[in-house]
Amino acid sequence: MDIKLDDLSGKEIAELVEEHIQNMLQISPPESKHALGVEALRTPEITVWSAWEESELLGCGALKELDPRHGEIKSMRTSSNHLRKGVARKILEHIMDEAKERGYRRLSLETGSAAPFEPARTLYERFGFVVCEPFADYKEDPNSVFMAKEL
């Protein structure tokens, strides 16, 4: 698996991001959907990586700088053709390594509270993330679980 910086210009990554958004809209109310589209991911404070096996896109993930000591994991998504193959784990490890290299002291994320998000919450727990209060601009929401890890 090759994880690379992604400029979001490829058709494959655009399709995966759109799939992510549509899936979030199916399982979360619109006011609780925090997934970002390609244009929103192109802001200077967000870095996106994609995971590839030869020419096949396996998944993606992003890191948003909230401040010089605090980052947020965004847009974690594994292609539906590659679920349960360790793609999310590898991307998460990559993002965590990058966060440490940047000098972040805390890494936070928002994920869903519904049953379809259980695998994501379990993955984050395995890596030491714990439930926390809403951070940044998030508000308390029964459809969201906020998690963080001190680095």
N, C-alpha and C positions, 0 to 999 in steps of 0.2 A: 504494500500500500504506500502510495506516494502522496504526502500532504503538501500542498502548494498554496502560496498566496494567490488569491483569486481577485481579478479586477472586475468581475461580474459582467464581462462582455460576452461570454459564451452562451450559446443557446441552451446547453445542458444545465448550467447553473441557474439560468433564468427559469427554466421549467421546474427544477427542484424547489426553488424558492416559492414559485407559484403553487406548486403541489402542497407545500408546507402551509401556506396561507389558507388555501381551500380546505385542507384537513382541519386546521384550527377553527375555521368558521363552522365546520360540521359538528365539532365536539365542544365548542365554547360559545357562549353568547357573544355577539359582536362587541359589546362594551368591555368584555374581558379578554379579547384577542389582542395580544401584544406582539405578534409576529410582524416583522418588517418586510416590505417589498424591496425589490432590487434598488430602486431609487433611494429609498430611506437608508439602505445599507451602504450607500456610496458616500456617506458623510465622512469628513476627516477623522472623527473620533472613533470610527468603526473599522476594524480590520477583519477581512473574511478569508477563510481558508477552505479549500475543497480537497477531498480525498479521492484519489484515482487508482485504478488498477488498469494499467495500459491506457486505453482510450475510453474507459468506462467510469463514469462518475459514481462514486459510492456514497458520498455524503458531504456535508458542509457544517461549518460552525463559525461563529464570529466572536470577537472581543471588542467591547465598547469601553472606552476610557470615561469613567464618571468623574474622576479627578486623578491627580498624579499618584495616588496611593490606592485607588479603588477601581476595579474593573467589573464589567458585567458580561456574562456569557449570553450570547444572543444566537438565534437562528440555528440551533443544533437540529440537524435533520439527516436521517439515513434514508437513502433511496429504498423504496419498497421492495426492490429486487435484492437487497443486501442486508435485510434485517437479521439480527442475532448472529452476526459474523464478527463482532468486535469493532465495527466502524466507529460508533459513537464513543467507545472507550478510547480509541486511538486519537480521535479528534479532541476529546476532552483533555487527554494527557498533553497534547500539543498546545492547547490553549492555556492550560495551567503552567506549563513550562514558559510560555511567552509572558504570561502575567508576572511570574517570578523574575524573569529577565528584565522586565520593565520596572521592577521595583515595587509592584503593587503589594500592599499588605493585606488586602481583602479582595475576595472574588465573590460576587453575588449573582443570583439568577432568579428568574420568575418562571414557574412552570404551572401547569394546570393541576387542579385538585381532583378531577374526575378519574375514574378507573382507567381510561386509555393512557393516562400519564404515569401510571404506576411504574412501568419499566424505567422511565426517565428518572423519577424520584429515587428509585432503588439504585440506579447507576450513580447518581449524585451522592447518595448516602454512603455508598461503598468508597467513594473518594473523599469522605470526610465532611461533606456539606451537611449543615444542620439547618433546621427551620429557624427563620428569623422574622423580624418585623419588616414591613414594606420599606424599601429604600428608594433613593432618587425621587422620581416623580410618581411612583406607584402609590396607590391607596389600598387600604384593607379591602379584600374582595373574596367572597366565599368560593369563587371559581379559581383562585390563584393560591399557590404555595410559594413563599419566598424562602430562599435558602442562601447560605453564605458559608464561606470557609476562610479562616485566617491563614495567610500564607507565611 
